[in-house]
Amino acid sequence: YCLMPNHFHFLVYTKSGFEPTRFSNAMRTLLSSYTRAIQKQDGFTGSLFQQNTKYKEIDSNEYSHSCFHYIHQNPIKARLVSKIEDWEHHSFKEYLTPEKGYCNVNLAREILNIPIEPDRFYKESYSTIHENFEFE
C-alpha cells in the first residue's frame, strides 16, 4: 500500500471465486465512513475525494511485481521524497525490516518473488520500474 496526499494505492491478493462487486462495495463503505468522520470533525459537507475508486485486476506475475514496486516508488515520482524509505505512509519498511505491519509479507514474497534479503530487496526496489511505466 501507499497513502499519498491526494490518492492511495493498495495491491490486494484475492482467492479464486473473488467477487469484485463485493470488494467495491466494501471499499465504498470504508471511504464513505471515512468521509463522514472527516466532515463531522472539520464541520463541512460535500465530497472528500475527487474521483471514484478504481480497481484493476492483475493476472500477470510480471505486471503485479512491477505494480508492487511502482506503489512504493510513487512518493519519489511525485517528488515528495528523494528516497523510498523516507516516505512514512507505505508498506516499504514492512518488506525491508522484520517489523510487523498490515501486510502479509510472506505471501507477497511468495507470489511476487520478492527477495527476502534486505539488501537485494532494497536494490530491486530502486531498479524495477522504468520511467515510462504507468499504473492505471
DSSP file with accessible surface (Angstrom, degrees, kcal/mol):
  #  RESIDUE AA STRUCTURE BP1 BP2  ACC     N-H-->O    O-->H-N    N-H-->O    O-->H-N    TCO  KAPPA ALPHA  PHI   PSI    X-CA   Y-CA   Z-CA
    1    1 A Y              0   0   51      0, 0.0    90,-1.9     0, 0.0     2,-0.3   0.000 360.0 360.0 360.0 160.3    0.0    0.0    0.0
    2    2 A C  E     -AB   9  90A   0      7,-2.2     7,-2.4    88,-0.2     2,-0.6  -0.908 360.0-153.9-152.5 126.0    0.9    3.6   -0.3
    3    3 A L  E     -A    8   0A  74     86,-3.4     5,-0.2    -2,-0.3    86,-0.2  -0.913  19.6-175.2-102.4 119.3   -1.0    6.6    1.1
    4    4 A M        -     0   0   19      3,-2.8     3,-0.2    -2,-0.6    -2,-0.0  -0.642  40.1-103.0-108.1 166.6   -0.4    9.8   -0.9
    5    5 A P  S    S+     0   0   99      0, 0.0     3,-0.1     0, 0.0    -1,-0.1   0.843 119.4  19.3 -59.9 -31.6   -1.7   13.3   -0.1
    6    6 A N  S    S+     0   0  126      1,-0.1     2,-0.3    43,-0.0    44,-0.2   0.344 132.4   7.4-123.8   5.5   -4.4   13.1   -2.9
    7    7 A H        -     0   0   75     -3,-0.2    -3,-2.8    42,-0.1     2,-0.3  -0.970  60.2-137.8-166.4 178.2   -4.8    9.3   -3.5
    8    8 A F  E     -A    3   0A  53     -2,-0.3     2,-0.4    -5,-0.2    -5,-0.2  -0.963   4.9-146.4-145.5 161.2   -3.8    5.9   -2.4
    9    9 A H  E     -A    2   0A  24     -7,-2.4    -7,-2.2    -2,-0.3     2,-0.4  -1.000  12.8-179.4-130.3 133.2   -2.7    2.5   -3.8
   10   10 A F        -     0   0   87     -2,-0.4     2,-0.6    -9,-0.2    -2,-0.0  -0.999  14.7-157.2-126.6 133.6   -3.5   -0.9   -2.4
   11   11 A L        -     0   0   61     -2,-0.4     2,-0.5    57,-0.1    -2,-0.0  -0.964  24.4-171.7-106.6 113.2   -2.3   -4.1   -4.0
   12   12 A V        -     0   0   75     -2,-0.6     2,-0.4     2,-0.0    -2,-0.0  -0.928  17.3-145.8-116.8 129.4   -4.7   -6.7   -2.8
   13   13 A Y        -     0   0  135     -2,-0.5     2,-0.4     0, 0.0    95,-0.0  -0.760  20.6-171.1 -89.5 134.3   -4.4  -10.5   -3.3
   14   14 A T        -     0   0   55     -2,-0.4     2,-0.1     4,-0.0     3,-0.1  -0.955  17.9-125.6-126.1 149.7   -7.7  -12.3   -3.7
   15   15 A K    >   -     0   0  165     -2,-0.4     3,-1.1     1,-0.2     0, 0.0  -0.401  46.8 -76.0 -83.0 166.7   -8.5  -16.0   -3.8
   16   16 A S  T 3  S+     0   0  126      1,-0.2    -1,-0.2    -2,-0.1     3,-0.1  -0.268 120.1  42.2 -62.3 148.4  -10.4  -17.7   -6.6
   17   17 A G  T 3  S+     0   0   72      1,-0.3    -1,-0.2    -3,-0.1    -2,-0.1   0.490  80.9 161.4  88.9   4.9  -14.1  -17.0   -6.5
   18   18 A F    <   -     0   0   74     -3,-1.1    -1,-0.3     1,-0.1     3,-0.1  -0.296  32.6-145.3 -59.9 136.8  -13.4  -13.4   -5.7
   19   19 A E     >  -     0   0  111      1,-0.2     4,-1.8    -3,-0.1     3,-0.5  -0.900   6.4-162.7-108.7 105.0  -16.4  -11.1   -6.3
   20   20 A P  H  > S+     0   0   35      0, 0.0     4,-2.9     0, 0.0     5,-0.2   0.861  89.8  56.7 -55.6 -36.2  -15.2   -7.6   -7.5
   21   21 A T  H  > S+     0   0   99      1,-0.2     4,-2.6     2,-0.2     5,-0.2   0.909 105.0  51.1 -65.4 -37.2  -18.6   -6.1   -6.7
   22   22 A R  H  > S+     0   0  179     -3,-0.5     4,-2.0     2,-0.2    -1,-0.2   0.917 112.3  46.1 -64.8 -42.4  -18.4   -7.2   -3.1
   23   23 A F  H  X S+     0   0   62     -4,-1.8     4,-2.6     2,-0.2     5,-0.2   0.925 111.8  51.7 -64.8 -44.6  -14.9   -5.7   -2.8
   24   24 A S  H  X S+     0   0   34     -4,-2.9     4,-2.6     1,-0.2    -2,-0.2   0.915 110.1  49.3 -58.9 -42.8  -16.0   -2.4   -4.5
   25   25 A N  H  X S+     0   0   75     -4,-2.6     4,-2.5     2,-0.2    -1,-0.2   0.895 110.1  50.9 -64.2 -39.8  -18.9   -2.2   -2.1
   26   26 A A  H  X S+     0   0   58     -4,-2.0     4,-2.5     2,-0.2    -2,-0.2   0.927 112.5  46.1 -64.0 -43.1  -16.7   -2.7    0.9
   27   27 A M  H  X S+     0   0   21     -4,-2.6     4,-2.9     2,-0.2     5,-0.3   0.907 111.1  52.5 -66.0 -40.6  -14.3    0.0   -0.3
   28   28 A R  H  X S+     0   0  142     -4,-2.6     4,-2.5    -5,-0.2     5,-0.2   0.932 111.1  47.3 -60.9 -43.6  -17.2    2.3   -1.0
   29   29 A T  H  X S+     0   0   89     -4,-2.5     4,-2.5     2,-0.2     5,-0.2   0.929 112.7  49.3 -62.9 -45.4  -18.5    1.8    2.6
   30   30 A L  H  X S+     0   0   97     -4,-2.5     4,-2.4     1,-0.2    -2,-0.2   0.950 114.7  43.4 -59.4 -48.9  -15.0    2.3    4.1
   31   31 A L  H  X S+     0   0   21     -4,-2.9     4,-2.6     1,-0.2    -1,-0.2   0.870 113.1  52.1 -69.6 -34.6  -14.4    5.6    2.1
   32   32 A S  H  X S+     0   0   46     -4,-2.5     4,-2.6    -5,-0.3    -1,-0.2   0.921 111.0  47.6 -65.6 -43.3  -17.9    6.8    2.9
   33   33 A S  H  X S+     0   0   52     -4,-2.5     4,-2.2    -5,-0.2    -2,-0.2   0.915 112.7  48.9 -63.1 -42.9  -17.5    6.2    6.6
   34   34 A Y  H  X S+     0   0  127     -4,-2.4     4,-2.5    -5,-0.2     5,-0.2   0.933 111.2  50.4 -62.0 -45.1  -14.1    8.0    6.5
   35   35 A T  H  X S+     0   0   20     -4,-2.6     4,-2.9     1,-0.2    -2,-0.2   0.931 110.0  49.6 -60.2 -45.4  -15.6   10.9    4.6
   36   36 A R  H  X S+     0   0  144     -4,-2.6     4,-2.5     1,-0.2    -1,-0.2   0.902 110.6  50.7 -62.1 -39.7  -18.4   11.3    7.1
   37   37 A A  H  X S+     0   0   57     -4,-2.2     4,-2.7     2,-0.2    -1,-0.2   0.928 112.9  45.2 -64.3 -43.6  -16.0   11.2   10.0
   38   38 A I  H  X S+     0   0   25     -4,-2.5     4,-3.0     2,-0.2     5,-0.2   0.913 112.3  52.1 -67.0 -41.0  -13.8   13.9    8.4
   39   39 A Q  H  X>S+     0   0   44     -4,-2.9     5,-1.5    -5,-0.2     4,-1.3   0.927 113.2  44.4 -59.8 -44.2  -16.9   16.0    7.6
   40   40 A K  H  <5S+     0   0  184     -4,-2.5    -2,-0.2    -5,-0.2    -1,-0.2   0.928 115.4  48.0 -65.9 -44.4  -18.1   15.8   11.2
   41   41 A Q  H  <5S+     0   0  143     -4,-2.7    -2,-0.2     1,-0.2    -1,-0.2   0.906 123.1  31.8 -62.9 -44.1  -14.6   16.5   12.6
   42   42 A D  H  <5S-     0   0   99     -4,-3.0    -1,-0.2    -5,-0.2    -2,-0.2   0.443 105.8-122.7 -98.7  -2.7  -13.9   19.5   10.3
   43   43 A G  T  <5 +     0   0   69     -4,-1.3     2,-0.3    -5,-0.2    -3,-0.2   0.920  65.9 118.9  66.9  47.9  -17.5   20.7   10.0
   44   44 A F      < -     0   0   69     -5,-1.5     2,-0.3    -6,-0.1    -1,-0.2  -0.904  48.2-142.7-136.8 166.8  -18.1   20.7    6.3
   45   45 A T        +     0   0  131     -2,-0.3     2,-0.2     2,-0.1    -9,-0.0  -0.847  53.5  52.9-122.0 165.6  -20.3   19.0    3.7
   46   46 A G  S    S-     0   0   44     -2,-0.3    -2,-0.1     0, 0.0    -7,-0.1  -0.478  88.6 -22.0 105.9-175.5  -19.6   17.7    0.3
   47   47 A S        -     0   0  109     -2,-0.2     3,-0.1     1,-0.1    -2,-0.1  -0.339  34.6-173.2 -73.3 147.2  -17.1   15.3   -1.3
   48   48 A L  S    S+     0   0   61      1,-0.1     2,-0.4    -2,-0.1    -1,-0.1   0.705  75.3  55.6-103.7 -33.7  -13.7   14.5    0.2
   49   49 A F  S    S-     0   0   75      1,-0.1    -1,-0.1   -18,-0.0   -42,-0.1  -0.801  71.1-145.9-105.9 143.4  -12.4   12.5   -2.8
   50   50 A Q  S    S+     0   0  190     -2,-0.4     2,-0.3   -44,-0.2    -1,-0.1   0.801  77.7  17.3 -78.7 -32.4  -12.2   13.9   -6.3
   51   51 A Q  S    S-     0   0  126      3,-0.0    -1,-0.1     1,-0.0     3,-0.1  -0.932  87.6 -86.0-139.7 165.2  -13.0   10.7   -8.2
   52   52 A N        -     0   0  148     -2,-0.3     2,-0.2     1,-0.1    -2,-0.0  -0.306  51.3 -97.8 -68.3 152.7  -14.4    7.3   -7.7
   53   53 A T        -     0   0   76    -29,-0.1     2,-0.3    -4,-0.0    -1,-0.1  -0.498  43.1-160.9 -69.7 136.6  -12.2    4.5   -6.5
   54   54 A K        -     0   0  154     -2,-0.2     2,-0.3    -3,-0.1    -3,-0.0  -0.874   8.0-166.6-118.0 153.1  -10.9    2.3   -9.4
   55   55 A Y        -     0   0  124     -2,-0.3     2,-0.4     2,-0.0   -31,-0.0  -0.968   4.7-159.3-135.4 153.9   -9.6   -1.2   -9.4
   56   56 A K        -     0   0   94     -2,-0.3     2,-0.4     2,-0.0    -2,-0.0  -0.994  18.8-131.5-133.5 126.9   -7.7   -3.2  -11.9
   57   57 A E        -     0   0  144     -2,-0.4     2,-0.6     2,-0.0    -2,-0.0  -0.636  21.2-156.8 -78.0 130.7   -7.5   -6.9  -12.0
   58   58 A I        +     0   0   43     -2,-0.4    -2,-0.0     1,-0.1    -1,-0.0  -0.947  22.4 167.1-113.0 120.1   -3.9   -8.1  -12.5
   59   59 A D        +     0   0  150     -2,-0.6     2,-0.5     5,-0.0    -1,-0.1   0.330  53.4  82.9-116.3   8.6   -3.4  -11.5  -13.9
   60   60 A S     >  -     0   0   47      1,-0.1     4,-2.5     2,-0.0     5,-0.2  -0.938  63.3-150.1-115.6 130.3    0.3  -11.4  -14.7
   61   61 A N  H  > S+     0   0  111     -2,-0.5     4,-2.2     1,-0.2     5,-0.2   0.885 100.3  52.6 -63.5 -38.1    3.0  -12.0  -12.2
   62   62 A E  H  > S+     0   0  156      2,-0.2     4,-2.0     1,-0.2    -1,-0.2   0.936 112.3  44.1 -64.3 -44.1    5.4   -9.8  -14.0
   63   63 A Y  H  > S+     0   0   57      2,-0.2     4,-2.7     1,-0.2    -2,-0.2   0.908 112.8  51.0 -68.6 -40.3    2.9   -6.9  -14.1
   64   64 A S  H  X S+     0   0   13     -4,-2.5     4,-2.4     2,-0.2    -1,-0.2   0.891 108.9  52.6 -65.0 -35.8    1.9   -7.4  -10.4
   65   65 A H  H  X S+     0   0   37     -4,-2.2     4,-1.8    -5,-0.2    -1,-0.2   0.931 110.9  46.9 -63.2 -44.0    5.6   -7.4   -9.5
   66   66 A S  H  X S+     0   0   23     -4,-2.0     4,-2.8     1,-0.2    -2,-0.2   0.907 111.2  51.7 -64.4 -40.9    6.0   -4.0  -11.3
   67   67 A C  H  X S+     0   0    0     -4,-2.7     4,-2.7     2,-0.2    -2,-0.2   0.911 105.1  56.8 -62.2 -41.5    2.9   -2.6   -9.6
   68   68 A F  H  X S+     0   0    9     -4,-2.4     4,-1.4     1,-0.2    -1,-0.2   0.942 113.9  38.0 -54.9 -49.7    4.2   -3.6   -6.2
   69   69 A H  H  X S+     0   0    0     -4,-1.8     4,-2.0     1,-0.2    -1,-0.2   0.877 112.4  57.7 -74.0 -34.7    7.4   -1.6   -6.8
   70   70 A Y  H  X S+     0   0   25     -4,-2.8     4,-1.1     1,-0.2    -2,-0.2   0.923 103.7  54.1 -58.6 -43.3    5.6    1.3   -8.5
   71   71 A I  H >< S+     0   0    3     -4,-2.7     3,-0.6     1,-0.2    -1,-0.2   0.927 111.0  44.6 -58.8 -44.5    3.4    1.7   -5.5
   72   72 A H  H 3< S+     0   0    1     -4,-1.4    -1,-0.2     1,-0.2     4,-0.2   0.810 113.6  50.7 -71.1 -28.4    6.4    2.1   -3.2
   73   73 A Q  H >X S+     0   0   16     -4,-2.0     4,-2.2     1,-0.2     3,-1.1   0.590  82.6  96.9 -83.9  -9.0    8.1    4.4   -5.7
   74   74 A N  H <X S+     0   0    9     -4,-1.1     4,-2.1    -3,-0.6    -1,-0.2   0.865  78.5  54.2 -52.5 -43.2    5.1    6.7   -6.0
   75   75 A P  H 34>S+     0   0    0      0, 0.0     5,-3.0     0, 0.0     6,-1.0   0.851 110.0  48.6 -63.0 -30.5    6.3    9.3   -3.5
   76   76 A I  H X45S+     0   0   50     -3,-1.1     3,-2.0    -4,-0.2    -2,-0.2   0.936 109.7  50.6 -70.2 -46.7    9.5    9.7   -5.4
   77   77 A K  H 3<5S+     0   0   67     -4,-2.2    -1,-0.2     1,-0.3    -3,-0.1   0.836 110.9  49.9 -60.2 -31.4    7.7   10.1   -8.7
   78   78 A A  T 3<5S-     0   0   51     -4,-2.1    -1,-0.3    -5,-0.2    -2,-0.2   0.395 113.9-122.3 -86.3   2.0    5.5   12.7   -7.1
   79   79 A R  T < 5S+     0   0  223     -3,-2.0    -3,-0.2     2,-0.2    -2,-0.1   0.827  76.1 125.8  59.8  36.6    8.7   14.4   -5.8
   80   80 A L  S   <S+     0   0   77     -5,-3.0     2,-0.3     1,-0.2    -4,-0.2   0.720  79.3   8.0 -91.3 -26.5    7.6   14.2   -2.2
   81   81 A V        -     0   0   31     -6,-1.0    -1,-0.2     1,-0.0    -2,-0.2  -0.944  60.6-137.9-144.7 164.6   10.8   12.4   -1.1
   82   82 A S  S    S+     0   0   98     -2,-0.3     2,-0.4     1,-0.2     3,-0.1   0.615  91.1  42.6-101.1 -15.1   14.1   11.6   -2.7
   83   83 A K  S >  S-     0   0   94      1,-0.1     3,-1.6    -8,-0.0     4,-0.4  -0.992  77.8-129.6-132.0 142.6   14.4    8.1   -1.2
   84   84 A I  G >  S+     0   0    1     -2,-0.4     3,-1.8     1,-0.3    -1,-0.1   0.901 107.4  56.9 -53.7 -46.1   11.6    5.4   -1.0
   85   85 A E  G 3  S+     0   0   29      1,-0.3    -1,-0.3     7,-0.1     8,-0.1   0.636  92.8  70.3 -67.7 -11.3   12.4    4.8    2.7
   86   86 A D  G <  S+     0   0   79     -3,-1.6     2,-0.5     2,-0.0    -1,-0.3   0.668  78.5  89.3 -79.5 -15.5   11.8    8.4    3.6
   87   87 A W    <   -     0   0   34     -3,-1.8     3,-0.3    -4,-0.4     5,-0.1  -0.709  59.9-166.2 -84.4 127.2    8.0    8.1    3.0
   88   88 A E  S    S+     0   0  153     -2,-0.5     2,-0.4     1,-0.2    -1,-0.1   0.647  71.0  71.5 -87.1 -14.9    6.3    7.1    6.1
   89   89 A H  S    S+     0   0   94    -86,-0.2   -86,-3.4     2,-0.0     2,-0.3  -0.309  85.1  66.9-108.3  48.9    2.9    6.2    4.7
   90   90 A H  B    S-B    2   0A  10     -2,-0.4     3,-0.4    -3,-0.3   -88,-0.2  -0.946  82.8-106.3-152.6 177.4    3.5    2.9    2.8
   91   91 A S  S >> S+     0   0    1    -90,-1.9     3,-1.1    -2,-0.3     4,-0.9   0.376  81.7 107.7 -90.9   5.6    4.4   -0.7    3.3
   92   92 A F  H >> S+     0   0    0    -91,-0.3     4,-1.3     1,-0.3     3,-1.2   0.899  78.0  50.9 -51.4 -48.6    8.0   -0.5    2.1
   93   93 A K  H 3> S+     0   0   87     -3,-0.4     4,-2.5     1,-0.3     6,-0.4   0.778  99.9  65.2 -66.9 -23.5    9.6   -0.8    5.5
   94   94 A E  H <4 S+     0   0   18     -3,-1.1    -1,-0.3     1,-0.2    -2,-0.2   0.821 109.2  39.6 -64.8 -30.4    7.5   -3.9    6.3
   95   95 A Y  H << S+     0   0   13     -3,-1.2    -2,-0.2    -4,-0.9    -1,-0.2   0.689 116.7  50.2 -89.8 -22.3    9.4   -5.7    3.5
   96   96 A L  H  < S+     0   0   35     -4,-1.3    -2,-0.2    25,-0.1    -3,-0.2   0.832 118.1  28.5 -85.2 -35.7   12.7   -4.2    4.3
   97   97 A T  S  < S-     0   0   45     -4,-2.5    -1,-0.1    -5,-0.2     0, 0.0  -0.832  85.4-109.0-124.5 162.7   12.8   -5.0    8.0
   98   98 A P  S    S+     0   0  137      0, 0.0    -4,-0.1     0, 0.0     2,-0.1   0.208  70.1 135.1 -79.7  21.3   11.2   -7.7   10.1
   99   99 A E        -     0   0  128     -6,-0.4     2,-0.3     1,-0.1    -2,-0.1  -0.407  59.1-117.1 -68.3 144.5    8.7   -5.3   11.7
  100  100 A K        +     0   0  205     -2,-0.1     2,-0.2     2,-0.0    -1,-0.1  -0.604  50.4 146.7 -78.9 141.4    5.1   -6.5   11.9
  101  101 A G        -     0   0   40      2,-0.4    -1,-0.0    -2,-0.3   -10,-0.0  -0.590  60.3 -65.8-147.6-147.9    2.7   -4.4   10.0
  102  102 A Y  S    S+     0   0  203     -2,-0.2     2,-0.2     2,-0.0    -2,-0.0   0.647  98.5  83.7 -89.7 -20.5   -0.5   -4.5    8.0
  103  103 A C  S    S-     0   0   36    -12,-0.1     2,-1.5     1,-0.1    -2,-0.4  -0.584  78.2-125.3 -93.7 151.4    0.7   -6.7    5.1
  104  104 A N     >  +     0   0  101     -2,-0.2     4,-2.2     1,-0.2     5,-0.2  -0.714  37.3 177.8 -87.2  83.6    1.1  -10.4    4.7
  105  105 A V  H  > S+     0   0   21     -2,-1.5     4,-2.8     1,-0.2     5,-0.2   0.884  73.0  53.6 -60.9 -42.1    4.8  -10.0    3.7
  106  106 A N  H  > S+     0   0  120      1,-0.2     4,-2.1     2,-0.2    -1,-0.2   0.913 109.8  47.5 -63.0 -42.3    5.4  -13.8    3.4
  107  107 A L  H  > S+     0   0   48      2,-0.2     4,-2.9     1,-0.2     5,-0.3   0.937 112.9  48.8 -63.8 -44.6    2.5  -14.2    1.0
  108  108 A A  H  X S+     0   0   16     -4,-2.2     4,-2.9     1,-0.2     6,-0.3   0.916 110.7  50.6 -62.5 -42.6    3.6  -11.3   -1.1
  109  109 A R  H  X>S+     0   0   43     -4,-2.8     5,-0.9    -5,-0.2     4,-0.9   0.903 113.7  46.0 -61.5 -40.6    7.2  -12.6   -1.2
  110  110 A E  H  <5S+     0   0  158     -4,-2.1     3,-0.2    -5,-0.2    -2,-0.2   0.957 119.5  37.9 -68.0 -48.3    6.0  -16.0   -2.3
  111  111 A I  H  <5S+     0   0   50     -4,-2.9    -2,-0.2     1,-0.2    -3,-0.2   0.902 126.8  34.5 -71.9 -41.9    3.6  -14.7   -5.0
  112  112 A L  H  <5S-     0   0   15     -4,-2.9    -1,-0.2    -5,-0.3    -2,-0.2   0.410 102.4-123.0 -97.4  -0.3    5.6  -11.8   -6.3
  113  113 A N  T  <5 +     0   0  136     -4,-0.9    -3,-0.2    -3,-0.2    -4,-0.2   0.925  45.6 175.1  57.8  47.9    9.1  -13.4   -5.9
  114  114 A I      < -     0   0    6     -5,-0.9    -1,-0.2    -6,-0.3     7,-0.1  -0.727  35.4-107.4 -86.5 131.0   10.3  -10.5   -3.7
  115  115 A P        -     0   0    7      0, 0.0    -1,-0.1     0, 0.0     6,-0.0  -0.275  17.4-152.4 -60.3 141.3   13.7  -11.1   -2.2
  116  116 A I  S    S+     0   0  117     -7,-0.1    -2,-0.0     5,-0.0    -7,-0.0   0.847  73.5  89.8 -79.6 -36.9   13.9  -11.9    1.5
  117  117 A E  S  > S-     0   0   94      1,-0.1     4,-2.7     2,-0.0     5,-0.2  -0.434  76.9-139.2 -66.9 124.7   17.4  -10.4    1.9
  118  118 A P  H  > S+     0   0   68      0, 0.0     4,-2.8     0, 0.0     5,-0.2   0.875 100.4  52.0 -54.0 -41.9   17.1   -6.7    2.8
  119  119 A D  H  > S+     0   0  142      2,-0.2     4,-2.3     1,-0.2     5,-0.2   0.915 112.6  44.6 -63.6 -42.9   20.0   -5.6    0.5
  120  120 A R  H  > S+     0   0  145     -3,-0.2     4,-2.6     2,-0.2     5,-0.2   0.909 114.4  49.3 -66.4 -43.2   18.5   -7.4   -2.5
  121  121 A F  H  X S+     0   0    0     -4,-2.7     4,-2.5     2,-0.2    -2,-0.2   0.938 111.5  49.5 -61.5 -45.2   15.0   -6.1   -1.8
  122  122 A Y  H  X S+     0   0   79     -4,-2.8     4,-1.2    -5,-0.2    -2,-0.2   0.944 113.1  45.9 -59.6 -48.5   16.3   -2.5   -1.5
  123  123 A K  H >X S+     0   0  158     -4,-2.3     4,-0.9     1,-0.2     3,-0.5   0.926 113.6  49.0 -62.5 -44.0   18.3   -2.7   -4.7
  124  124 A E  H >X S+     0   0   39     -4,-2.6     4,-1.5     1,-0.2     3,-0.6   0.880 104.4  60.2 -63.3 -37.6   15.4   -4.3   -6.6
  125  125 A S  H 3< S+     0   0    0     -4,-2.5     4,-0.3     1,-0.2    -1,-0.2   0.813 109.7  42.4 -62.1 -30.1   13.0   -1.6   -5.3
  126  126 A Y  H << S+     0   0   82     -4,-1.2    -1,-0.2    -3,-0.5    -2,-0.2   0.612 120.0  41.0 -90.7 -13.2   15.1    1.1   -6.9
  127  127 A S  H << S+     0   0   78     -4,-0.9    -2,-0.2    -3,-0.6    -3,-0.1   0.518  92.6  80.3-115.4  -1.5   15.7   -0.6  -10.2
  128  128 A T  S  < S+     0   0   24     -4,-1.5     2,-0.4    -5,-0.1    -3,-0.1   0.912  78.2  67.1 -76.5 -44.6   12.4   -2.3  -11.1
  129  129 A I        -     0   0   17     -4,-0.3     2,-0.2   -60,-0.1    -1,-0.0  -0.644  67.9-147.3 -90.3 132.5   10.3    0.5  -12.6
  130  130 A H    >   -     0   0  131     -2,-0.4     3,-1.9     1,-0.1    -2,-0.0  -0.579  29.7-109.4 -88.8 156.6   11.2    2.1  -15.9
  131  131 A E  T 3  S+     0   0  164      1,-0.3    -1,-0.1    -2,-0.2    -2,-0.0   0.816 116.6  52.3 -56.3 -33.6   10.4    5.8  -16.4
  132  132 A N  T 3  S+     0   0  137      2,-0.0    -1,-0.3     0, 0.0     2,-0.2   0.441  79.5 119.4 -89.8   5.8    7.6    5.0  -18.9
  133  133 A F    <   -     0   0   33     -3,-1.9     2,-0.4   -67,-0.0    -4,-0.0  -0.501  42.5-171.9 -71.5 130.9    5.8    2.5  -16.6
  134  134 A E        -     0   0  126     -2,-0.2     2,-0.5     2,-0.0   -67,-0.1  -0.991  13.6-153.8-126.3 128.6    2.2    3.7  -15.9
  135  135 A F              0   0   42     -2,-0.4    -2,-0.0   -69,-0.1     0, 0.0  -0.868 360.0 360.0 -97.6 126.2   -0.1    2.0  -13.4
  136  136 A E              0   0  155     -2,-0.5    -2,-0.0     0, 0.0   -80,-0.0  -0.831 360.0 360.0-107.8 360.0   -3.7    2.6  -14.3
